[in-house]
């Protein structure tokens, strides 16, 4: 969509200009996408219905943790290539390519995706268009959504304005979102015409020049790519967790097994870490939405498979809860438990459907005094669960604890000295729910160490000495 029409906003030049970009929805991936488009050299306007969020982003203040994103936003707000507004009419008058980046949360009381935000954002763009443009869906949606949105657009687009709706799913990983946007491993374009394909190749010229493949397909295929990718990753995680149960029963080591599997190029090592399971704002709700949509379409095999994947994943949380109760002698009532990690994975402060937080809250409800430390997620967790106790360091969380649970695999936790930490706890009991600690090292330091997917070691019951017992009583 390079044009040679007079550019009245930039001095009336007849020089061709690159398409201008709007990003509707400036949450996690919308804000990242807007900043990345500016980094690629485009003029970008981000739109959000929340005035406070638009104001904060305009100041370079990002309301969530994502490495590198605040700096990128500040750079391009200062350069003039990036700005934020709440006015959709301003954005549509400014831009030529409109990315829809709003959320699709799980619908209340159902596994289906709530598409109201996508539908409203798409209609708002279409009805406010002042010139031809391309509407690009990036939100994760059930297959068939794009066709319905095209009908909605046709009903509201102003006369004389031509627009297309295409689908370009996002593949961001929290903690690595900036790099994933600037250098994606693939670009999927669904439902394009010759014109919109040319526009999108111009938008993504930078990563394409670096060798990123472009996959052209129809709308349904593009809609299915993201949810299928998430479903496959979730299946790998639940598979290795199911095999971990076999390993425990047979006396095998699931970590070594996973390493051996990972050397097979057909399988790969990623997402084969047995542990507490997956969470966050994407995988759980995406596979449930796919289960729901597959059922609507009569695709019962996919629905049945993913139902098992979800059930295995959720059972891991109960398994860790049971391990903690057993480690505390059958009850956690009035026991101080140090929890390391609250985010659903490292390099993020996202606690949506976090397995770590779910376990911590469940132990709290059983009467434990739960003390949580997370390098980045303490603030959002405190807003959700103000009755839990929060620490500012590993040492504070561990002090006087009758058990330590590692629930998120932050790199910071790798540097913990088990000898030094033992001096702080009431009882040297550690449950590694992410299989990220060296069991031999911790056991050599005198800890009762339990992981997942490793045959249990026979333990002599730990009876606290007088001083340890005194610390436990004082902590409660």
ZABAZA-746100 format. One record per residue (C-alpha): x, y, z; residue in one letter. Coordinates in pm, whole numbers, plus 32768, in hexadecimal, padded with zeros to 4 digits. Layout:
ZABAZA-746100
GUKOL | px | py | pz | type
GUKOL | X | Y | Z | A
...
END
This chain:
ZABAZA-746100
GUKOL | px | py | pz | type
GUKOL | 8000 | 8000 | 8000 | X
GUKOL | 811A | 80ED | 7FAE | X
GUKOL | 8071 | 8228 | 7F2B | X
GUKOL | 80D9 | 835B | 7E68 | X
GUKOL | 7FB2 | 8433 | 7EC9 | X
GUKOL | 7FF5 | 857D | 7F79 | X
GUKOL | 8048 | 853F | 80E8 | X
GUKOL | 7FA4 | 866A | 8190 | X
GUKOL | 8011 | 85FA | 82E9 | X
GUKOL | 817C | 85FE | 827C | X
GUKOL | 8199 | 8738 | 81B0 | X
GUKOL | 80D2 | 86DC | 807A | X
GUKOL | 81EF | 8619 | 7FD7 | X
GUKOL | 81A9 | 854B | 7E9E | X
GUKOL | 82B5 | 8454 | 7F05 | X
GUKOL | 823B | 82EF | 7F3D | X
GUKOL | 820B | 829D | 80A9 | X
GUKOL | 81FF | 815B | 8168 | X
GUKOL | 80AE | 80EB | 81F2 | X
GUKOL | 8057 | 8174 | 8345 | X
GUKOL | 7FF7 | 807D | 8455 | X
GUKOL | 7EEA | 8078 | 8560 | X
GUKOL | 7EE4 | 7F72 | 8672 | X
GUKOL | 7D93 | 7F4A | 871B | X
GUKOL | 7DC1 | 7EC1 | 8879 | X
GUKOL | 7F05 | 7F12 | 8931 | X
GUKOL | 7F10 | 7DFC | 8A2D | X
GUKOL | 802F | 7D08 | 8A3C | X
GUKOL | 8057 | 7CAF | 88CD | X
GUKOL | 7FB8 | 7DEA | 883F | X
GUKOL | 80B0 | 7ED0 | 88EC | X
GUKOL | 81CD | 7DED | 8881 | X
GUKOL | 8155 | 7DE7 | 8719 | X
GUKOL | 812E | 7F61 | 870D | X
GUKOL | 828D | 7F99 | 8792 | X
GUKOL | 8320 | 7E99 | 86A3 | X
GUKOL | 8275 | 7F37 | 8576 | X
GUKOL | 830C | 8086 | 85DB | X
GUKOL | 845F | 7FDF | 85FD | X
GUKOL | 8436 | 7F61 | 8497 | X
GUKOL | 8411 | 80CA | 8427 | X
GUKOL | 8299 | 80FB | 8412 | X
GUKOL | 81C6 | 8214 | 84A1 | X
GUKOL | 80E4 | 8168 | 859D | X
GUKOL | 7FBA | 81CB | 8671 | X
GUKOL | 7F41 | 80E7 | 8787 | X
GUKOL | 7DD5 | 80F2 | 87F1 | X
GUKOL | 7D46 | 8085 | 893D | X
GUKOL | 7BF8 | 80BF | 89E7 | X
GUKOL | 7CA9 | 80F4 | 8B35 | X
GUKOL | 7D1C | 8260 | 8B53 | X
GUKOL | 7E0A | 820E | 8C72 | X
GUKOL | 7EB9 | 8105 | 8BA2 | X
GUKOL | 7EDB | 81EB | 8A75 | X
GUKOL | 7F6B | 82FC | 8B52 | X
GUKOL | 8060 | 8210 | 8BFB | X
GUKOL | 80DB | 817F | 8AB2 | X
GUKOL | 8107 | 82DE | 8A29 | X
GUKOL | 81FB | 8315 | 8B48 | X
GUKOL | 82AC | 81CB | 8B07 | X
GUKOL | 8214 | 812B | 8C3D | X
GUKOL | 81B4 | 7FC2 | 8BF4 | X
GUKOL | 80B9 | 7F2B | 8CEA | X
GUKOL | 8154 | 7DD0 | 8CD6 | X
GUKOL | 82B0 | 7D39 | 8CCF | X
GUKOL | 8344 | 7CEB | 8B7A | X
GUKOL | 84BE | 7D04 | 8B48 | X
GUKOL | 8521 | 7E18 | 8A56 | X
GUKOL | 83C3 | 7E9C | 8A12 | X
GUKOL | 83C2 | 7FD8 | 8AEB | X
GUKOL | 8509 | 804C | 8A4E | X
GUKOL | 8484 | 800B | 88EE | X
GUKOL | 8344 | 80CC | 8931 | X
GUKOL | 83FD | 81F3 | 89CA | X
GUKOL | 84EC | 81FD | 88A3 | X
GUKOL | 83DB | 8215 | 87A0 | X
GUKOL | 82F2 | 82F8 | 8861 | X
GUKOL | 841B | 83E5 | 8870 | X
GUKOL | 8466 | 83B4 | 86FE | X
GUKOL | 8300 | 8410 | 86A2 | X
GUKOL | 82BE | 82C5 | 85F3 | X
GUKOL | 81E0 | 823C | 8709 | X
GUKOL | 80BB | 82D5 | 87C0 | X
GUKOL | 7F88 | 825F | 887C | X
GUKOL | 7E1F | 82D2 | 8884 | X
GUKOL | 7CC2 | 826D | 88F1 | X
GUKOL | 7C27 | 82FE | 87B5 | X
GUKOL | 7BE2 | 81F2 | 86B0 | X
GUKOL | 7B7A | 82FA | 85B0 | X
GUKOL | 7CCD | 83A2 | 85D3 | X
GUKOL | 7D7A | 8255 | 859C | X
GUKOL | 7CB1 | 81F0 | 846B | X
GUKOL | 7CDE | 8345 | 83C9 | X
GUKOL | 7E56 | 8327 | 8401 | X
GUKOL | 7E9F | 81BF | 83A3 | X
GUKOL | 7E8A | 80DD | 8274 | X
GUKOL | 7EC0 | 7F8A | 831C | X
GUKOL | 7DFA | 7F3E | 8457 | X
GUKOL | 7E69 | 7E23 | 8539 | X
GUKOL | 7D5F | 7D92 | 8622 | X
GUKOL | 7E19 | 7D2A | 8760 | X
GUKOL | 7D0A | 7D13 | 8868 | X
GUKOL | 7CDC | 7BEF | 8955 | X
GUKOL | 7C04 | 7ABB | 8927 | X
GUKOL | 7BD7 | 7A3F | 8A8D | X
GUKOL | 7B1C | 7906 | 8AE9 | X
GUKOL | 79A8 | 794A | 8AF3 | X
GUKOL | 7906 | 7947 | 8C49 | X
GUKOL | 7872 | 77F1 | 8C92 | X
GUKOL | 78F4 | 7756 | 8B51 | X
GUKOL | 7A30 | 76D9 | 8AA6 | X
GUKOL | 79DE | 77B2 | 8979 | X
GUKOL | 7AA4 | 78ED | 8928 | X
GUKOL | 7A02 | 7A3B | 8974 | X
GUKOL | 7A0D | 7AED | 8822 | X
GUKOL | 7957 | 7C2B | 8889 | X
GUKOL | 7A98 | 7CF9 | 8899 | X
GUKOL | 7B0B | 7C86 | 8741 | X
GUKOL | 79B8 | 7CC6 | 86A8 | X
GUKOL | 7996 | 7E21 | 873E | X
GUKOL | 7AFB | 7E87 | 86E3 | X
GUKOL | 7AD0 | 7E11 | 857D | X
GUKOL | 7982 | 7EC2 | 8551 | X
GUKOL | 7A0D | 8001 | 85ED | X
GUKOL | 7B2B | 8008 | 84F5 | X
GUKOL | 7A4C | 7FBB | 83CC | X
GUKOL | 793F | 80BD | 841A | X
GUKOL | 7A42 | 81D1 | 8453 | X
GUKOL | 7B11 | 8198 | 8318 | X
GUKOL | 7B47 | 82D1 | 824A | X
GUKOL | 7C17 | 8231 | 8139 | X
GUKOL | 7C6F | 80D9 | 80B2 | X
GUKOL | 7D2C | 7FF5 | 819A | X
GUKOL | 7D76 | 7E96 | 8212 | X
GUKOL | 7CEE | 7E0C | 8359 | X
GUKOL | 7DD8 | 7D04 | 83E3 | X
GUKOL | 7D61 | 7C15 | 84EF | X
GUKOL | 7E74 | 7BA7 | 85DC | X
GUKOL | 7DA6 | 7B34 | 8705 | X
GUKOL | 7D8B | 79BE | 8746 | X
GUKOL | 7C2D | 795A | 86D7 | X
GUKOL | 7B63 | 781F | 8690 | X
GUKOL | 7B5D | 77AC | 8528 | X
GUKOL | 7A42 | 7854 | 846A | X
GUKOL | 7A62 | 79A3 | 851A | X
GUKOL | 7AF9 | 7A59 | 83F1 | X
GUKOL | 79DB | 7A01 | 8308 | X
GUKOL | 78E1 | 7A8A | 8404 | X
GUKOL | 79AD | 7BC8 | 8434 | X
GUKOL | 79B3 | 7C02 | 82BC | X
GUKOL | 7836 | 7C07 | 82C1 | X
GUKOL | 7836 | 7CFB | 83E5 | X
GUKOL | 7928 | 7DE0 | 832E | X
GUKOL | 7852 | 7DE0 | 81F4 | X
GUKOL | 772B | 7E5E | 82C1 | X
GUKOL | 77DC | 7F8E | 8355 | X
GUKOL | 78F5 | 7FFF | 826C | X
GUKOL | 78AC | 8158 | 81D6 | X
GUKOL | 7841 | 816E | 806B | X
GUKOL | 7960 | 81A0 | 7F7A | X
GUKOL | 7A65 | 810A | 8067 | X
GUKOL | 7B0B | 7FC2 | 800D | X
GUKOL | 7B99 | 7EE2 | 811A | X
GUKOL | 7C09 | 7D7B | 8146 | X
GUKOL | 7C15 | 7CA2 | 827B | X
GUKOL | 7D37 | 7BAD | 828C | X
GUKOL | 7DCB | 7ADD | 83A5 | X
GUKOL | 7F32 | 7AEF | 8421 | X
GUKOL | 7F4B | 7A2A | 8569 | X
GUKOL | 804A | 7A8A | 8672 | X
GUKOL | 8146 | 7993 | 86FF | X
GUKOL | 81D8 | 7A53 | 8824 | X
GUKOL | 8279 | 79B1 | 8951 | X
GUKOL | 825C | 7A78 | 8A91 | X
GUKOL | 83B8 | 7ADF | 8AFB | X
GUKOL | 8433 | 7ADA | 8993 | X
GUKOL | 831E | 7B9E | 88EA | X
GUKOL | 83F0 | 7CB9 | 885A | X
GUKOL | 84E1 | 7BCF | 87A9 | X
GUKOL | 83C2 | 7AF0 | 8736 | X
GUKOL | 831B | 7C1C | 8690 | X
GUKOL | 8453 | 7CAD | 85F1 | X
GUKOL | 84DC | 7B5E | 857B | X
GUKOL | 83B9 | 7A6A | 8566 | X
GUKOL | 83F5 | 7902 | 8501 | X
GUKOL | 82D5 | 7912 | 8408 | X
GUKOL | 81D5 | 7A09 | 8384 | X
GUKOL | 807C | 7978 | 833D | X
GUKOL | 7F91 | 7A3F | 825E | X
GUKOL | 7E31 | 79BA | 8233 | X
GUKOL | 7D29 | 7A28 | 813B | X
GUKOL | 7DFB | 7B24 | 807C | X
GUKOL | 7DC1 | 7BAD | 7F20 | X
GUKOL | 7EDC | 7C1F | 7E40 | X
GUKOL | 7EB8 | 7D7F | 7ECC | X
GUKOL | 7EB3 | 7D26 | 803E | X
GUKOL | 7FCF | 7C2D | 8013 | X
GUKOL | 80A6 | 7D40 | 7F7C | X
GUKOL | 804E | 7E26 | 809F | X
GUKOL | 80AA | 7D21 | 81A1 | X
GUKOL | 81F1 | 7CCD | 80F4 | X
GUKOL | 8247 | 7E3E | 810D | X
GUKOL | 81E6 | 7E44 | 827E | X
GUKOL | 82C1 | 7D16 | 82C5 | X
GUKOL | 83D6 | 7D6C | 81D1 | X
GUKOL | 84DA | 7D75 | 82E6 | X
GUKOL | 84AF | 7C12 | 836E | X
GUKOL | 846F | 7B8C | 820E | X
GUKOL | 85BE | 7C19 | 81A1 | X
GUKOL | 8661 | 7B53 | 82BB | X
GUKOL | 85CC | 7A0E | 823B | X
GUKOL | 8487 | 79EE | 82FD | X
GUKOL | 83A0 | 7910 | 822C | X
GUKOL | 824A | 798F | 81C2 | X
GUKOL | 812E | 7893 | 81C3 | X
GUKOL | 7FFF | 78F1 | 80F2 | X
GUKOL | 7EBA | 783D | 813B | X
GUKOL | 7D43 | 7865 | 815D | X
GUKOL | 7C99 | 7904 | 8289 | X
GUKOL | 7C3C | 77C0 | 833E | X
GUKOL | 7D9D | 7737 | 8328 | X
GUKOL | 7E33 | 787A | 83AE | X
GUKOL | 7D3D | 7878 | 84CF | X
GUKOL | 7D97 | 7710 | 8524 | X
GUKOL | 7F11 | 7739 | 8516 | X
GUKOL | 7F39 | 77ED | 8664 | X
GUKOL | 7E48 | 7717 | 872D | X
GUKOL | 7ED8 | 75DA | 8693 | X
GUKOL | 8038 | 7647 | 86ED | X
GUKOL | 7FCF | 7689 | 8854 | X
GUKOL | 7F11 | 7540 | 8864 | X
GUKOL | 8044 | 7481 | 87EB | X
GUKOL | 8128 | 7528 | 88EB | X
GUKOL | 802B | 74E0 | 89FE | X
GUKOL | 801C | 7376 | 898C | X
GUKOL | 8197 | 7354 | 89A7 | X
GUKOL | 818E | 73D9 | 8B0B | X
GUKOL | 8074 | 72F3 | 8B77 | X
GUKOL | 811B | 71CC | 8AC7 | X
GUKOL | 8260 | 71F2 | 8B8A | X
GUKOL | 819D | 7222 | 8CCD | X
GUKOL | 80E0 | 70DE | 8C89 | X
GUKOL | 822A | 702D | 8C43 | X
GUKOL | 82B6 | 70C2 | 8D85 | X
GUKOL | 81B5 | 6FF6 | 8E44 | X
GUKOL | 8237 | 6EBB | 8D9B | X
GUKOL | 839C | 6F1F | 8DEE | X
GUKOL | 834C | 6F48 | 8F5E | X
GUKOL | 82A3 | 6DF3 | 8F69 | X
GUKOL | 83BC | 6D46 | 8EAA | X
GUKOL | 84E6 | 6DED | 8F4F | X
GUKOL | 8549 | 6EB2 | 8E17 | X
GUKOL | 85B8 | 701D | 8DF4 | X
GUKOL | 84D1 | 70ED | 8D1A | X
GUKOL | 85D6 | 7200 | 8CEE | X
GUKOL | 86D1 | 7114 | 8C51 | X
GUKOL | 85BA | 7075 | 8B87 | X
GUKOL | 8550 | 71CA | 8B02 | X
GUKOL | 86B9 | 721B | 8AA4 | X
GUKOL | 86CE | 70D7 | 89E0 | X
GUKOL | 8584 | 711D | 892F | X
GUKOL | 85F5 | 727E | 88E0 | X
GUKOL | 871A | 7206 | 8810 | X
GUKOL | 861F | 717A | 8718 | X
GUKOL | 85F3 | 7291 | 8619 | X
GUKOL | 848D | 7220 | 85E1 | X
GUKOL | 843B | 726A | 874D | X
GUKOL | 8524 | 7378 | 87D5 | X
GUKOL | 856B | 73C9 | 8942 | X
GUKOL | 8493 | 74FF | 8971 | X
GUKOL | 8352 | 74D7 | 8A3D | X
GUKOL | 83C3 | 7386 | 8AC4 | X
GUKOL | 8402 | 73FC | 8C27 | X
GUKOL | 8331 | 7334 | 8D1B | X
GUKOL | 82A3 | 7404 | 8E33 | X
GUKOL | 8182 | 74D4 | 8EAA | X
GUKOL | 80F3 | 7500 | 8D4D | X
GUKOL | 8090 | 7624 | 8C71 | X
GUKOL | 7FC3 | 7758 | 8CBC | X
GUKOL | 7FAF | 78C4 | 8C56 | X
GUKOL | 7EBD | 7987 | 8B83 | X
GUKOL | 7EE1 | 78BC | 8A42 | X
GUKOL | 7F14 | 7743 | 8A4E | X
GUKOL | 7DFE | 76E6 | 8B43 | X
GUKOL | 7CED | 77BD | 8AAC | X
GUKOL | 7D5D | 7779 | 8945 | X
GUKOL | 7D4D | 75FF | 8964 | X
GUKOL | 7BFC | 7618 | 8A13 | X
GUKOL | 7B78 | 76F6 | 88FE | X
GUKOL | 7BF9 | 75F9 | 87FF | X
GUKOL | 7B50 | 74DE | 88BF | X
GUKOL | 7A0C | 75A5 | 88B4 | X
GUKOL | 7A27 | 75FD | 8742 | X
GUKOL | 7A91 | 749D | 86E0 | X
GUKOL | 795D | 741B | 8792 | X
GUKOL | 7880 | 7510 | 86D5 | X
GUKOL | 7917 | 7496 | 858E | X
GUKOL | 78F2 | 7327 | 85EB | X
GUKOL | 7A6C | 72F1 | 85F9 | X
GUKOL | 7A58 | 720C | 8727 | X
GUKOL | 7BB8 | 717B | 8711 | X
GUKOL | 7C5E | 72CD | 8743 | X
GUKOL | 7B6B | 7328 | 8857 | X
GUKOL | 7BAA | 71E0 | 8911 | X
GUKOL | 7D24 | 71F7 | 88F1 | X
GUKOL | 7D34 | 735D | 896F | X
GUKOL | 7C44 | 7312 | 8A8A | X
GUKOL | 7D42 | 7213 | 8B09 | X
GUKOL | 7E5D | 730C | 8ADC | X
GUKOL | 7DA1 | 740B | 8BB0 | X
GUKOL | 7D47 | 730E | 8CBD | X
GUKOL | 7EAF | 7291 | 8CDE | X
GUKOL | 7F28 | 73F6 | 8CF8 | X
GUKOL | 7E33 | 7455 | 8E09 | X
GUKOL | 7E7F | 7316 | 8ECB | X
GUKOL | 7FEB | 7382 | 8EEF | X
GUKOL | 7F7E | 749D | 8FD2 | X
GUKOL | 7EC9 | 73AF | 90BA | X
GUKOL | 7FF6 | 72C7 | 90B3 | X
GUKOL | 80DA | 73DB | 9135 | X
GUKOL | 7FDC | 743E | 923D | X
GUKOL | 7FD0 | 72D5 | 92B2 | X
GUKOL | 814D | 72C3 | 92B6 | X
GUKOL | 815D | 73F7 | 9395 | X
GUKOL | 805B | 7369 | 9484 | X
GUKOL | 8116 | 721F | 9499 | X
GUKOL | 8263 | 72D1 | 94CE | X
GUKOL | 81C6 | 738A | 95F3 | X
GUKOL | 8158 | 7248 | 969C | X
GUKOL | 7FF4 | 7237 | 9617 | X
GUKOL | 7F82 | 739B | 9662 | X
GUKOL | 7FF9 | 74F8 | 960C | X
GUKOL | 7F25 | 7599 | 9719 | X
GUKOL | 7FF3 | 76AB | 97C2 | X
GUKOL | 8128 | 7645 | 9700 | X
GUKOL | 81FB | 7758 | 9666 | X
GUKOL | 823F | 7707 | 94F7 | X
GUKOL | 832E | 77CF | 9421 | X
GUKOL | 82BD | 77E6 | 92B6 | X
GUKOL | 83B9 | 784B | 91AD | X
GUKOL | 8302 | 78C9 | 9079 | X
GUKOL | 81A3 | 7948 | 9031 | X
GUKOL | 81AB | 799B | 8EBC | X
GUKOL | 813E | 7886 | 8DD2 | X
GUKOL | 829E | 787F | 8D40 | X
GUKOL | 83E2 | 7948 | 8D61 | X
GUKOL | 8423 | 7A96 | 8CB4 | X
GUKOL | 82C0 | 7B11 | 8CE8 | X
GUKOL | 81E3 | 7B99 | 8DFB | X
GUKOL | 80B1 | 7AEE | 8D64 | X
GUKOL | 7FF1 | 7A2D | 8E6E | X
GUKOL | 7EC0 | 79D9 | 8D9C | X
GUKOL | 7E6B | 786B | 8DD9 | X
GUKOL | 7FBF | 7841 | 8E7D | X
GUKOL | 7FFA | 76E0 | 8F00 | X
GUKOL | 80E8 | 7771 | 9005 | X
GUKOL | 7FE6 | 7860 | 908C | X
GUKOL | 7EDA | 7754 | 9084 | X
GUKOL | 7FAF | 766F | 915F | X
GUKOL | 800C | 7788 | 924E | X
GUKOL | 7EA1 | 77F5 | 9278 | X
GUKOL | 7E2D | 768D | 92AF | X
GUKOL | 7F2B | 7658 | 93C4 | X
GUKOL | 7EC1 | 77A2 | 9461 | X
GUKOL | 7D57 | 772C | 9463 | X
GUKOL | 7DCA | 75F3 | 951B | X
GUKOL | 7E54 | 76C8 | 9632 | X
GUKOL | 7FC0 | 76F0 | 95CE | X
GUKOL | 8076 | 7837 | 9600 | X
GUKOL | 80EC | 7864 | 9499 | X
GUKOL | 8207 | 795B | 945A | X
GUKOL | 823D | 79A6 | 92E8 | X
GUKOL | 836B | 7A38 | 923A | X
GUKOL | 836C | 7A84 | 90C6 | X
GUKOL | 8469 | 7B6E | 9020 | X
GUKOL | 8360 | 7C1C | 8F4A | X
GUKOL | 81FF | 7BA6 | 8F99 | X
GUKOL | 81D7 | 7C11 | 9104 | X
GUKOL | 8108 | 7D48 | 90B4 | X
GUKOL | 7FFF | 7CA2 | 8FD9 | X
GUKOL | 7FE8 | 7B7C | 90CA | X
GUKOL | 7FB4 | 7C60 | 91F5 | X
GUKOL | 7E94 | 7D09 | 9141 | X
GUKOL | 7DF1 | 7BB5 | 9107 | X
GUKOL | 7E41 | 7B12 | 9257 | X
GUKOL | 7E80 | 7C1B | 935F | X
GUKOL | 7E5A | 7B1C | 9478 | X
GUKOL | 7F95 | 7A5E | 9415 | X
GUKOL | 80E8 | 7AC6 | 94A0 | X
GUKOL | 81F1 | 7B51 | 93B7 | X
GUKOL | 836A | 7B5D | 93D6 | X
GUKOL | 846F | 7C37 | 932F | X
GUKOL | 8575 | 7B26 | 930C | X
GUKOL | 85AC | 79B0 | 9305 | X
GUKOL | 8645 | 79C5 | 945F | X
GUKOL | 8517 | 7A76 | 94F2 | X
GUKOL | 8428 | 7976 | 945C | X
GUKOL | 84FB | 7859 | 94E5 | X
GUKOL | 852F | 78DA | 9646 | X
GUKOL | 848B | 77EF | 9744 | X
GUKOL | 83DE | 772B | 962E | X
GUKOL | 837A | 75C2 | 9668 | X
GUKOL | 838B | 7584 | 94EE | X
GUKOL | 8400 | 763A | 93B6 | X
GUKOL | 8348 | 7616 | 926B | X
GUKOL | 83EA | 767E | 9121 | X
GUKOL | 82C0 | 76C9 | 9040 | X
GUKOL | 8353 | 77AC | 8F30 | X
GUKOL | 84A8 | 7768 | 8E92 | X
GUKOL | 853F | 78C5 | 8EAE | X
GUKOL | 86B4 | 78CF | 8E61 | X
GUKOL | 86EA | 7983 | 8FAA | X
GUKOL | 8688 | 7846 | 9063 | X
GUKOL | 87A0 | 7783 | 8FBA | X
GUKOL | 88A0 | 7840 | 9088 | X
GUKOL | 8810 | 77E0 | 91D9 | X
GUKOL | 8913 | 7747 | 92C2 | X
GUKOL | 886A | 761D | 936B | X
GUKOL | 8963 | 761F | 948A | X
GUKOL | 8925 | 778E | 94DB | X
GUKOL | 87AC | 776D | 94AE | X
GUKOL | 879B | 7645 | 959D | X
GUKOL | 880E | 7729 | 96B7 | X
GUKOL | 86D6 | 77FE | 968A | X
GUKOL | 85C3 | 76F9 | 9678 | X
GUKOL | 8516 | 7641 | 9793 | X
GUKOL | 851B | 74FC | 96CF | X
GUKOL | 85F3 | 74B4 | 959A | X
GUKOL | 84DC | 743C | 94B7 | X
GUKOL | 84D7 | 74A4 | 9347 | X
GUKOL | 83D9 | 744A | 923C | X
GUKOL | 8458 | 749C | 90E1 | X
GUKOL | 831A | 74B1 | 9016 | X
GUKOL | 83D8 | 7525 | 8EE1 | X
GUKOL | 84F2 | 7425 | 8EE6 | X
GUKOL | 85EE | 7540 | 8EC9 | X
GUKOL | 86C9 | 74F7 | 8FFA | X
GUKOL | 87EB | 7404 | 9019 | X
GUKOL | 8758 | 72F8 | 90FB | X
GUKOL | 88AA | 7260 | 9157 | X
GUKOL | 8935 | 73B1 | 91C2 | X
GUKOL | 880D | 7400 | 92A1 | X
GUKOL | 8805 | 72A8 | 933D | X
GUKOL | 8979 | 72BB | 9380 | X
GUKOL | 8936 | 73FE | 943F | X
GUKOL | 8842 | 7346 | 9520 | X
GUKOL | 86F9 | 739B | 9479 | X
GUKOL | 85D3 | 72B3 | 944F | X
GUKOL | 85AC | 72EF | 92DB | X
GUKOL | 8480 | 7285 | 9209 | X
GUKOL | 8454 | 72BC | 9095 | X
GUKOL | 8361 | 7244 | 8F8B | X
GUKOL | 83A7 | 711B | 8EAC | X
GUKOL | 84C0 | 708E | 8F7F | X
GUKOL | 84A3 | 6F57 | 9056 | X
GUKOL | 8476 | 6FC8 | 91BE | X
GUKOL | 8595 | 6F9B | 92B1 | X
GUKOL | 854E | 6EEE | 93F9 | X
GUKOL | 855C | 6FF7 | 9508 | X
GUKOL | 858B | 6FE2 | 967C | X
GUKOL | 847B | 70BB | 9715 | X
GUKOL | 8503 | 7211 | 976A | X
GUKOL | 84C2 | 7267 | 98D4 | X
GUKOL | 8508 | 73D2 | 9922 | X
GUKOL | 85FA | 741B | 9A37 | X
GUKOL | 8596 | 7501 | 9B54 | X
GUKOL | 860E | 763F | 9AA8 | X
GUKOL | 8564 | 75EA | 9960 | X
GUKOL | 841F | 759D | 9A14 | X
GUKOL | 8434 | 76E9 | 9ACA | X
GUKOL | 845A | 77A1 | 9982 | X
GUKOL | 832B | 76EF | 98F1 | X
GUKOL | 8257 | 7752 | 9A1D | X
GUKOL | 82CC | 78BD | 9A12 | X
GUKOL | 8284 | 78D1 | 9899 | X
GUKOL | 8118 | 7878 | 98D5 | X
END
